[in-house]
Amino acid sequence: MSPARVESEHRRGWIVPVGGAEDKIHDVRILRRFTEIAGGADARIAVIPTASKLADTGARYERLFEDIGVASVRALAYAERGDASRADWYAYLEQATGIFLTGGDQLRLSTILGGTPIAKLLRSQNARGVSIGGTSAGAAILSEHMIAFGTEGATPLAGAAVLAPGFGLTNRVIIDQHFRQRDRLGRLLSALAYNPFATGLGLDEDTAAFLDPDDRVEVVGSGAITVVDVSGLTHSSMAQVAQGEPICMTGVQLHVLTNGATFNLHTRVASPPPRAHPESA
């Protein structure tokens, strides 16, 4: 799915993939920041817990956003494709200023909501300025190409990443989550070896990429984001290797960015966090 066209009178909303296991007890900084860009105290948040099989996931995020102080939050528990026709839920999404997709299994999201009016509405809402985020599985599905599943390890292998269509809010990145915790560099490289247009974002747990309307990524969280830039790729052996064999890739650039660091998806320039000014004596 390709991103919806942004009309001249609008700016695209923020896109916020989270690596999973975001802090929900202490400073809750990722969810607080998401609330800020979605309207702050006036925010109207829609939570989509479809990826999760746990019955209380939606209610848990409702409580989290209520504790932060949003004006309105509602969990829309799409459990089967027929639920996509619910007019009351569709109307709430149309009025939302922020939409958040929980973790679980990204294939539940794609098989239940893929190709429905809800998936189309997410793209059009983001194009009209609504901020949309997701954690873990909810992060993976935000881009045009989604890593459905794959194998662990640092070496890219043919077949290590199985791709499926995502919701298509952006085509500029491919997202992988729980990145350092589950040793997923190899499968992200494998996904990028197919076609080096997109930039890879490997998100550690409790770490988010806040992608602004100008396609500038800011890191928020306690971990790091591994940015895999293949714009300078000079060789990929993907077309020659057999299933399970290592892929030769040359010209790949990698950045490890921590809280406050940025990456511009147009210029491909990474910037470190601003230096803290020492307090005066």
N, C-alpha and C positions, 0 to 999 in steps of 0.2 A: 504494500500500500504506500502510495506517495503522499507527502505532506499536502494539506489543503492550501490553496492559494490565499495569501494574505492581501486583502484589499487595501487600497491606498489610505483609507481612513483609519486603519487599524495597525497595531503592532502585534506580532506574535507573542503569545504568553510564554512564560518561563517553562522549561522542561527540566524536571528534577529527578533523575534516577539515583536511587540510594542502594548501597551495596548489601543491604540486609542488616538485621540485628541492630538497628538504630537505637540509641539510648532512649528509653521510655520512662526512666525513673529519676534521674538526676537533673542535668540542665536541659535535657530534651531539645538541644540546640537545633538539630536538623528540622524537626517538626515545627519548632518556633519560627525558624527562618522561612519555612514554607508558608506558614500562616501569615507572616509579614508580607510576602510578595503576593499573597492571595487576597489581601485586603485588611489584614490586622484584625482589630476588634470587630470590624464590619464584615469579616469574611463569611462566606456561605460555602461550606465544604461538603462535597459529596465523597463518600468513601465507597470504593468498590472492592469487596472482600472475596470476589469470585475465585481467585487463585487458591484460596485456603479451603481445606476440608473441615476446619474447626468451626463449630457453630457460633462461638463467641468472638470471632475475630473482628467482625464489624462493630459489635458493641464495645469492644476494647478500644478501638480507634475513636469511636464516638466519645468515650470518656476522656481519652487523651486530648483531643481537640477542645472538648468542653473545658478541661482543666486549664488549657492554655488561654481560653477566654474568647473563642470565636462566637460570632452572633448566632450562627446556625450550623449544625452538622447532622448529616443523616447517612446511614449505611444503606446501600442499595445492593441487596444480596442476590444478584443474578445467579441462579443455580442451574438453569437450563435455558436453551435457546428461546423457548417460548416467553421467558421473562422479559426479553428485550422489547416486547410489545406493550409492556406496562406503561400506560400514559402518564400516571402520576410520577413514576421514577424518571421518565424522559423529561417531564416538565421541571423536575428538581434539577436535573443536569443542565437544562437550558438556562436556569437562573443561578447556577453555581459560579463562584469566583475562583474556586480551586477544586481540583478533583484529584483524589489520592487512591492508588491501587495498592493493595496489600500484597504480602508475599504468599508463597505456596508453590504452585506448579504452573509455569507459564503456558503449558499446553491446555490446562483447564481454561485459562483466559482466552486463548486463541480458538479453541473448539466451541466454547459457549458463546463468545461475543464476536469472534472474527466474522466479517461479512454481514453483520447486523447493522441496523440504523444506529445502535449505540456506538459502535466503532467509528462510524462516519461522523457522528456527533462529536466524539472526542477530538477528531482532527479539526473539524470546523470550529469548535469552541476554542481550541488552542490558537487557531489562526485569527480568532477575534479577540485574543488577549487573555484568555483564561489560563492560569497556571496549572499544569498537570504534572504530578509526580507519582512515583511508585517505588516500592522497596522490594528487593530480591526479584522474585518472578515479575512483580509489577514494574520493576525497572527494565528488565530484559525486553519486555514487549513494547516499550515506548518507541523504539526505532523502526525503520522500514524493514530491516533484516534482523531477525531475532535468533540467538543461539538457543535452540530448543533443548539440546542436551549434548554431551560429549564426554571426553576422557580427560583425566587429570595428567599433570606433568608439564615440565617447562619446554619440552621440545615439540615443535609443530609437526604433526603427523597427518598424512592423508586420511580423511575420515574422522579426525579427532573432534570436529565440530559439525553438528547437524543443524542446518539452518532452516527456518520456517518464516513465513511472513509475520511481521509484527503489526502494530497499530499504525505505524507510519507517521508519527508526529514529526520526525526528522529523518533525513537520509544521510546526514553527515557523520553519524557515529554508529558503531556497533558496540553494544554494552555487554560486559560480563560482570557478574556479581560474586560476592564472597571470594574475592579474587586471590588475595594472598593466603587466606585461610584454607582454601581448597586447591591451591597450586594450579591455577588455570591459565597461565601465560601461554602454554602451548596451544590450547584450543582457541584462544583469541587470535593468536598468530595464524592458525589454520583457517579461521573464518575470514581473516583479512587477505589471505593468499589467493582466495578465489577471485577477488576483484578489489584492487587497492584504491578505491575511491574514498571509502569512509575512513575515519580515524577510530582506533580502538580505545575504549575507556574501560579499564579494569578497576572495578570499585571494591576496595576493602570494606569489611563490615563497619558499621557506624560511621560511614563516610559517604558524602553525596556530591554529585556534580550539579551545580546550579548553572544551567545553560540559559543565558539571557537572550532577549530578542535579537541581539546582534551576533549571536553565535560565539559568545565568549564564555568559557567554562571557568567557574570559581569553585575551589574545593572547600567543603565545609565538613568538619568531623574530626574524629580522633585518629583515623588511619591515613591511608594515602590512596591516590588514584594513579595508576600506571597508564600513561598515555602512550599508545603505540601509533607512531606516525609513519605510514607507508607511502606518503606522497613521493618520496625519493626512491622507491623500490626500483632496483636495477635488474633483478632477476627473481623469478619464482618458478620452482620446478613442479608446481602443483599438477600441471598437465601431463607430466612424465612419470610420476611415481605411482606405485601400486598402493592399494589400501593398507594402512598401517605403517607405511614407510615414512621416514623423516623427510620433511620438505626443506629444500635449500632456498633461503631468502636472503638477498643482499640489499644493502641500502636502507635498512630499517632504522628508524630513530626512536629511542625510548626515553620518556621522562617519568620521573617519580615525583609527584606533587603532593604536598601536605597542606594542611588547613591555611587558607588565605592565598595560596598560589593560584595562578590562572593559566589558561591556554586558549589562544585565539584560533578558532577552527578555519578562519580565512587565511591569516598570515602564517599559521603553524608556528607561532612564537609562544614559548613557555616563559612565564615570569615567576620568580620565587615570591614567597609571602613578603609583604612590606616589613621592613626592619623595625623592630620595636625601639622607640626612643627611650634611652635610659632616663630615669627620673633625676631631676636636678638635685645636687647635694645640698 
